Amino acid sequence: MANVKNNSATQETRRRLLNAAGEVFADRGFHAATIKEITDRAGASLASVNYHFQDKAELYAAVLRRIAEEVAEVVPPDAQLTGDAAERFGQFILYFCRRLMGREKPVWEQVLMAREMAEPTDALEPLYEQVMRPLTEKLSALIAELLGMPPADRAVGLAAASVIGQCVYYMRHRNLFSRMHPQLSDRPDADQLATHIAAFSLAGIRAHCRRANPEHLSG
């Protein structure tokens, strides 16, 4: 007998519930959001939430899990990174920026993630495990190689945070570029931004190396 949860009608209901839940949780926050408001917006029955997700907490966690699955593509695969450390560093940033800025996401997702980052819950764990941790570990390993330091060094962590911060800043504010930075009224694309971030960051990393060890990267 076929699993009824896998048929097209039930999957469509599940999809509508997840989308509606994302919108309502973003608008009202987890505690203020109600199951009735979510099901009304989804055009689904109250019983459908229990059928698919058991309760509101699991529905919220499912919304975050789906975001994590979709966002995981921003982590560059090892096969995409070739050459020496500096080349792989540039490729990493280019891949990350292209995926980060090329992914069309609903406004509610951005709002919901801003809420979650401000007040993290246990539901954030899949996003951390599937996206944040592998992304920062891979970038930290590259920076550690460039600096000639262990990945656990504080300087490596600060550099990795700075690189990711640049990429995220451009992604979040690109629609305001012409007002915030009149010099960028043409709104650079992902490739142009990635080239700048890589060159700017690599210069900083090399300067740090020279201060720490004048013999290192002296060329």
For each residue, the residues with C-beta under 8 A, 3 or more apart:
1:
2: 6 7
3: 6 7
4: 7 10
5: 10 11 51 52
6: 2 3 10 11
7: 2 3 4 10 11
8: 11 12
9: 12 13
10: 4 5 6 7 13 14 52
11: 5 6 7 8 14 15
12: 8 9 15 16
13: 9 10 16 17 42 44 48 52
14: 10 11 17 18 52
15: 11 12 18 19
16: 12 13 19 20 42 43 44
17: 13 14 20 21 38 39 42 44 48 49 52 53 59
18: 14 15 21 22 59 62 63 66
19: 15 16 22 23 42 106
20: 16 17 23 24 38 39 41 42 44
21: 17 18 24 25 33 38 42 59 60 62 63
22: 18 19 25 26 63 106 108 109 112
23: 19 20 26 27 41 106 108
24: 20 21 27 28 33 34 37 38 41
25: 21 22 28 29 30 33 60 63 108 112 115
26: 22 23 107 108 109 111 112 115
27: 23 24 33 108 111
28: 24 25 32 33 37
29: 25 32 33 115
30: 25 33 56 60 121
31:
32: 28 29
33: 21 24 25 27 28 29 30 37 38 56
34: 24 37 38
35: 38 39 46 49 56 59
36: 39 40 46
37: 24 28 33 34 40 41
38: 17 20 21 24 33 34 35 41 42 49 59
39: 17 20 35 36 42 43 44 45 46 48 49
40: 36 37 43
41: 20 23 24 37 38
42: 13 16 17 19 20 21 38 39 48
43: 16 39 40
44: 13 16 17 20 39 48 49
45: 39 48
46: 35 36 39 49 50
47: 50 51
48: 13 17 39 42 44 45 51 52
49: 17 35 38 39 44 46 52 53 54 55 56 59
50: 46 47 53 54 55
51: 5 47 48
52: 5 10 13 14 17 48 49 59
53: 17 49 50 58 59 62
54: 49 50 58
55: 49 50 58 59
56: 30 33 35 49 59 60
57: 60 61 123
58: 53 54 55 61 62
59: 17 18 21 35 38 49 52 53 55 56 62 63
60: 21 25 30 56 57 63 64 121 123
61: 57 58 64 65 122 123 126
62: 18 21 53 58 59 65 66
63: 18 21 22 25 59 60 66 67 112 123
64: 60 61 67 68 116 123 124 126 127
65: 61 62 68 69 123 126
66: 18 62 63 69 70
67: 63 64 70 71 109 112 113 127
68: 64 65 71 72 126 127 129 130 131
69: 65 66 72 130
70: 66 67 73 103
71: 67 68 74 103 127 130 131
72: 68 69 75 130 131
73: 70 99 103
74: 71 96 99 100 103 131 135
75: 72 96 131 134 135 138
76: 80 81 91 92 95 96 138
77: 80 81
78: 81
79:
80: 76 77 91 95
81: 76 77 78 88 91 92 95 142
82: 87 88 91
83: 86 87 88 91
84: 87 88
85: 88 89 142 145 146
86: 83 89 90 146 202
87: 82 83 84 90 91
88: 81 82 83 84 85 91 92 142
89: 85 86 92 93 142 143 146 198 201 202
90: 86 87 93 94 194 195 198 202
91: 76 80 81 82 83 87 88 94 95
92: 76 81 88 89 95 96 138 139 142
93: 89 90 96 97 163 167 194 197 198 201
94: 90 91 97 98 190 191 194 195 198
95: 76 80 81 91 92 98 99
96: 74 75 76 92 93 99 100 135 167 194
97: 93 94 100 101 167 170 171 190 191 193 194 197
98: 94 95 101 102 190 191 194
99: 73 74 95 96 102 103
100: 74 96 97 103 167 168 171 190
101: 97 98 170 171 174 189 190 193
102: 98 99 190
103: 70 71 73 74 99 100
104:
105: 109 110
106: 19 22 23 109 110
107: 26 110 111
108: 22 23 25 26 27 111 112
109: 22 26 67 105 106 112 113
110: 105 106 107 113 114 172
111: 26 27 107 108 114 115
112: 22 25 26 63 67 108 109 115 116
113: 67 109 110 116 117
114: 110 111 117 118
115: 25 26 29 111 112 118 119
116: 64 112 113 119 120 121 123 124
117: 113 114 120
118: 114 115
119: 115 116
120: 116 117 124
121: 30 60 116 124
122: 61 125
123: 57 60 61 63 64 65 116 126
124: 64 116 120 121 127 128
125: 122 128 129
126: 61 64 65 68 123 129 130
127: 64 67 68 71 124 130 131 132
128: 124 125 131 132 133
129: 68 125 126 132 133
130: 68 69 71 72 126 127 134
131: 68 71 72 74 75 127 128 134 135
132: 127 128 129 135 136
133: 128 129 136 137
134: 75 130 131 137 138
135: 74 75 96 131 132 138 139 164
136: 132 133 139 140 160 164
137: 133 134 140 141 151
138: 75 76 92 134 135 141 142
139: 92 135 136 142 143 160 163 164
140: 136 137 143 144 151 156 157 160
141: 137 138 144 145 151
142: 81 85 88 89 92 138 139 145 146
143: 89 139 140 146 147 156 159 160 163 205
144: 140 141 147 148 149 150 151 153 156
145: 85 141 142 148
146: 85 86 89 142 143 202 205 206 209
147: 143 144 153 155 156 159 205 208 209 212
148: 144 145 209 213 216
149: 144 153 155 156
150: 144 153 156
151: 137 140 141 144 156
152: 156
153: 144 147 149 150 156 157
154: 157 158
155: 147 149 158 159 208
156: 140 143 144 147 149 150 151 152 153 159 160
157: 140 153 154 160 161
158: 154 155 161 162
159: 143 147 155 156 162 163 201 204 205 208
160: 136 139 140 143 156 157 163 164
161: 157 158 164 165
162: 158 159 165 166 201 204
163: 93 139 143 159 160 166 167 197 201
164: 135 136 139 160 161 167 168
165: 161 162 168 169
166: 162 163 169 170 197 200 201
167: 93 96 97 100 163 164 170 171 193 194 197
168: 100 164 165 171 172
169: 165 166 172 173
170: 97 101 166 167 173 174 193 197
171: 97 100 101 167 168 174
172: 110 168 169
173: 169 170 176 177 180
174: 101 170 171 177 187
175:
176: 173 179 180
177: 173 174 180 181 184 185 187 188
178: 181 182 184 185 187
179: 176 182
180: 173 176 177
181: 177 178 184
182: 178 179 185
183:
184: 177 178 181 187 188
185: 177 178 182
186:
187: 174 177 178 184
188: 177 184 192 193 196
189: 101 192 193
190: 94 97 98 100 101 102 193 194
191: 94 97 98 194 195
192: 188 189 195 196
193: 97 101 167 170 188 189 190 196 197
194: 90 93 94 96 97 98 167 190 191 197 198
195: 90 94 191 192 198 199
196: 188 192 193 199 200
197: 93 97 163 166 167 170 193 194 200 201
198: 89 90 93 94 194 195 201 202
199: 195 196 202 203
200: 166 196 197 203 204
201: 89 93 159 162 163 166 197 198 204 205
202: 86 89 90 146 198 199 205 206
203: 199 200 206 207
204: 159 162 200 201 207 208
205: 143 146 147 159 201 202 208 209
206: 146 202 203 209 210 217
207: 203 204 210 211
208: 147 155 159 204 205 211 212
209: 146 147 148 205 206 212 213 216 217
210: 206 207 213 214 216 217 218
211: 207 208
212: 147 208 209 216
213: 148 209 210 216
214: 210 218
215: 218
216: 148 209 210 212 213
217: 206 209 210
218: 210 214 215
219:
